[in-house]
Amino acid sequence: MLIRVSTDRPVASSEITPRAAWLNRRDVLGAGAALGLGFAGVSATAAPTPRSPLSTDEKPNRLSDITGYNNFYEFGVGKSDPAANAGRLKTRPWTLRIDGLVDKPADYALEDFLKPLTLEERIYRMRCVEGWSMVIPWLGFPLADAISRAQPQSAAKYVAFETLYRPDEMSGQRGFPRIIPWPYREGLRLDEAMHPLTILATGLYGEPLPNQNGAPLRLVVPWKYGFKGIKSIVRLTLVAEQPPTSWSMIGPDEYGFFANVNPNVDHPRWSQATERRIGEGGLFAKRLKTQMFNGYDSVASLYSGLDLRANY
C-alpha cells in the first residue's frame, strides 16, 4: 500500500511514519515502486532504492517538518501556505520541455522521461537564505542525465529553468503578481548543472514528491540557498548568456545569481553566519555555524578565481 502525504493541510505528528519503519518498507518497495506507484499505478516489484554515496550521515528531518514548512510563493507567502493550498495543483499529465542550444530539443511526457532513469536517495543538508535549514532524504536523479539527453551544443553556458504558470490552480500567482513576475525563473551555469550533486528530485522519504515541495519535478542544488531550488519545473532551456532569475530581478542587492551558501556574505537584513535547524526547538533552537558551500566542499573548484563577495 502506498502511504500518501496529504497536500491540503500540514501533517500531524501522529501521522508520521517512523524512520525505521520507512526504511524497512523501502527495502521492499524500492525505487521502481515509488516511481511506478506514484506515476503510473504499477505493482511494486523493483529493486531497493540505492543510497547515493554523496549523502550526508546527518539525521533527516521529520516528514512533517519537510512538508509543513515551505517557501513556494505560487501558493502564498506564509510557510504553511503551500501545504494548505497546493492540493489544487494537478500534476498529471506533466510535460518537461528541453530546448535552446541543444541538438535534440524535445517535449517529454514525465512518465516516459523517467522510465529509463535510475532513482536514488540523496540525503542532503538544505539551507534557506532566511537562516533555517533541514536535512532532507530526496529521491531523484542527476540533472546531468536530463541535459545530456538533449545533447548540448558547445555554445551553451547556462541552463534556464521555468516553473508552471497555472494561476487557476496556483493561488499565489493570482494574488501576488507584483511581487514575482510569473512564471518563476531560475538559472545555473552549465558546469553547476552538470555537477554530480545537482539533481532533479521526484520524491522524498521514498515517496512521490508532495505538491507543496515542488511536485512532480524540482531542482535541488545543496550548496546553494533554497530559493535556487525551482519547483514544478516545465522547461529547461540551454543558453549562451546568464539568464534572468526571479529573485535577482526583484531584489538584485539581496538575491544574487550564484546564491552559494556563504557565512561571510550577509543578506542586507540579517546575518548568514549561523542557522537554525527546523524541528529542533523553533525560534529558541541552538544556532549552528553556517558552513561554506553548506559543507559541500567538492564544489569549491567551480568558483576558482571568482570573487564570491561580488558574485553572491
N, C-alpha and C positions, 0 to 999 in steps of 0.2 A: 504494500500500500504506500502511495506517495503522500507524505505529510506536507501539505501546502501551507504557506505563510499567508495569512490574511493581508490584503493590501489596502483595506479601507479603515484600519484602526491600528494603534500600537499593539504589540504582542504582550500579553500579560505574562508575568514570570512563571505562573503555573502552567503555561502552555509551552514552555521552552523545553526542547528535547535535551536531556543531559548529554554532555560531550561524549562520555564513554559509550552511551547507547548509540549515539550518532555514528561514532567510529566503527562500532561493531556492525551496524546496519549498512554502513558504506561499503564494508568489505563484501557484503552480499550483493548489493545493488550495483555498485561500481559506476564508472564514468558513463558508460554507454547507457545505463539505465536512467541516470539523471538527464542525459540528453534525450533519449528516446521517450521516456515518460513525460518529460517536460515539454517536448516539442511535437511529438508525433504519436503518442499513446502506444509505444512499442513495449513488449514484455521485457522484464529485467533478466538478461542473460549474459551481459558483458563482463569483462574482467574488472577487478577493483581499480578505482581511480589512483593513478600514480601520484606520489608526492614529489614535488619539484625539489631538487637539491638547493634551489635558490630560496627556499622557505626559511623564515626565522623560527627559532626554537621558543619564542615567547608565547605565552598563553593567549589564545584568541579571546576577543570579547564575546559576551553572550549574544545570542541571536537577537534578543530584544534591544540591546544597545545598537546593534548594526542596522536593524530595520526600523527603529523608532526615533532615531536622532540623525537627521539627514539635511543636507543642502541640495535642493532641487527646485530652483525658482520657478520652473514651469508649473509647479503645483503650490506655490506660496513661499513666502519669505521666512516663516517660522520653522524651527527644527522639526516640529511634529506635523507640519502641514503635508509633506509628501506622503507620510503613512496614512493620513486622513483622506487625502484627495486623489491619490494615484490609482486607486482601484478602478477608476473610469477608463483608464487607458487600455486600448485594445492592442495587444502585441502580436496577434496572429490574424492575417498573414503579415510578414515583415520582409522588406526588401532592403538590401545593402547595395548601394551604388559605389563602384570603384572606378574612377576616371581621372582625367587630366593627363599628365605626362607619363603615360603608360602605353605599352604596345597592345594590351588586351583589356580595354575597358569593358565592363560588364555590369549588369544588374543581377544580383544574386538573391534568389529566394533563401531566406535564412536557413531553412531546413536543408536545402541542397548544399548550401555553403558549408554547413557544419559537418555533414556526413563524413567526409574523408579526414576530418581533423581529430587528433587525439587530445582530449581534455585532461588537464592535470590540476591538482590542488596547489595553489600558491598562497602560503600564509605570509602576508606582508604587513609590516608596520605602515600605517597611513596617518598623515598629519594634515590638518587644515590650517589655513592662514589665521583663523581666529584663535588658535592656541590650543585646540583639543586634538586628541589622537585616539586611534583604535588599532587593534590587530585583527585582521580580517582573513578568514580562510576562503579565498576566491577560487572559483572553478573557471578555468579559461585556457587560452592558447596564445602563443606569441603573436603579436601584431605583425611581425615579420612574415609569418606564414601567409597572411592575407595580402600583404603588399607584394610579396614575391609572385603570387598567383597572377597578378596583373602585369608583371614584367615591367618594372620602372625603367624609364629612359634616362640617359646619362645627365640630362638637363634637370632632372628632378632633385630638388634640395630640401623640400619641406613637404609635410603632409597636413592638409587642411581637413578638419572634421566638422560635421554638421549634424545637429540634433533634429529630431522630428519636429515639424511645426503642425500642430493639430489643436487649435485653440478651443474647439468644441469639446475636447477631452482633457486638455491641459489647462486648467483653470487659471494658472498664473500667467499664461500667455494672453489671456483676456484682461486680467486685472492690472498688470504692471508693464504695459508696453513702453512706458517712459524710462524704466529702469534698465531694461535689457533690450537691445534691438534684435528681435526674434527673426529667424531661428538662432539658437545658441551656437556659437562657433568656437573652435579651439584649433591649436596647431602645435606641431612638433617639428624640429629639424629631422631630416631623414635618418641621420645616424642615431638620434634618440629613439625614433620609432622602431628602428631595426635592432635596438639593444635587447638582449635576451630577457631582461627584467620587465620590459614593456609588454603588456598583454591586453587582449580583448577578453573581458570577463563575461561569462554566460550564466554564472551562478555563484552561490556562496553556501558554505556549510553543506556541500554536496547536493544542493537542490537548485532548481532553476532560479534565476535572479528575480527577486521581488520587484514590482513596479517602482516602488519608491527608491530603490537602489540602482535604477537605470535599465530595467528590462527593455528588450531582451539582450542588449549588447552595449557594453560600456567600456571606456578606456581606463586602464589602471597603470599609472606610472609612479611607483612607490617612492622615488626620491624627490618628487615634486609636491607642492601643496595641492590640496584636494580639488581646488577649482579647475585644475587641468584635466580632471577625470570626467570628461564629457560623457553624458548618459544618453540612452535611447538613440544610438547612432544610426543614421540612414545614409550617410555619404562620406567617403574618403576621397580626397582629390589631391593628387601629387602635383606640386607647383614648383616654379623656379625661385620665387621670391617669398619672403616671410609673409604669411597670411595674416589678415586681421583676426583678432580673437576678442570675444565678447567683453570680458572684464578689462582687458587692456584698452579697449575702445572707450569704455565707460570711465575708468579711473587709471590712466597711464602712470600717474605718480604713485599709485598704490599697488597695482597688479601688473607686473611685467610679463613679457612673453615667456621667459625661461621658467620663472616661478620655482627655482630649485630651493629646497628646504635649506635655510642658511641662518644659523643663530646669530651671525654677525651683521645681518642686514635686517633692521626692524621695519615693520609696517609703520607708516606715518602715525598711526593711532595706538599702537601697542608694541611691546617687545616681542621678539621671536626667540629669545634666549631660552625660554622654558615652555613646557606644555603640560597639560593635564590629561590623563587617560580617562576617557568616558567609562562610567560604570564603577569607578574606584573612589567614591566619596563626593561626587558632584563638585560644586564650586569650592569645597574645602579639601579636595583631594591633594595629596602631596604632589607638588610640581616636579616634573622630570626635566633634566637638562636636554635641550634640543641637540640632536646630532647633525653634523654637516651631512648633507645629502640624505638626511633621515637615517643615517647609518649605513647606507649602501655605497661603500667606498669605491666599488668597482667602476662607478660611472665617472669618477673624477677625471679620468683621462679624456673624456669627451669635451672637457672645458679647459684643456691645457692652453695657457696664454690668454684666456678670456677674463676680463675684469668682471668678477661676479658681483661687485657693488654697482657698477654701471649697467650690467646686464642681469638685473634681478628678476 
